[in-house]
Amino acid sequence: MIRGIPFLLFITIICGQNYSANVYGLPMAKIQYKSISDSITLKVETIGLIDAIWPIKNAYTTNFDTTHFGLIAFKKKIKQ
């Protein structure tokens, strides 16, 4: 599970806004990606059977300077 998170982060940055993670066709998590001019927010929440076994509701936010893209703040809220 931990090894898949960087891949999910990479995929969400490339493509779009809302995703679902499936394993063998079964829904495991919904992922929401929001990008504004000075911040990026990523939310991951388990759904279906995996939510009953191992519930996860994580949120990550990164704020950066728009002139040189230096990191201003990083915040994470993890509920596992």
N, C-alpha and C positions, 0 to 999 in steps of 0.2 A: 504494500500500500504506500509506504513512504517513498519508494523508488519511483512510483508513478506520478507523484505530485509535481516534480520539475517538468515532466513531459506535459502534464495538463497545463501548467503555467505557460509553457512554450506555445502550445497549441492555442490557448486563449488569446495570447498576445498577437499571434499572426492573424487569426480569423475574425471573430466578431464578438457578440454580446452574450448570448445564452447557449449553454451546452448541457448535454446529459452524458454521463459516463455509464457505459454498459459493459457487462461481462457476460459472455455467452448469450447475448440478447436480453439479459435481465437488467433493468435499470438499477444503478447503484447510487448515483449522486447527480445532483443538478449543480451547475456551475454558472455563475453570473459574473461577467467582466464589464466594468465601466471605466472608460477613459475620458477624462476631461483635460483641459489645457495644462493644468499643473498637478494632476494626481491620477493615480490608477488604483482601482478597487477591485478585489477579487473575492467572491464569496463562494464557499463550497458547503453543500448540505447533503447528507445521505438521504436516500429515499428507499421505499420498498422494504424487502426482507432485511437487507443489511442495516437499515435504520433501527430495527428491533434488536439486532445483535450488537452492533457497534455504532451508536449514533454519533455523528460528527456535524458540527456547525461552526465553521471557521470563517473568519474574515481577515483580509490583509489589505492595508492601505499604504500607499507610498506617495508622498508629496515631494515635488522637486521644483527647482528653479527653472523657469522656462527660457532663460537667456543662455545658460550654459549647462542645463540639465543636471546640476549638482543635487545630491540628495538633501532634502530639508528634514523630512521626518519619515519614519516607518512605524506603523502601528499594526499589531496583530491581536485578534481576539479569538482564542481557541477554546472550544467546548467539545471535549471528546469523552 
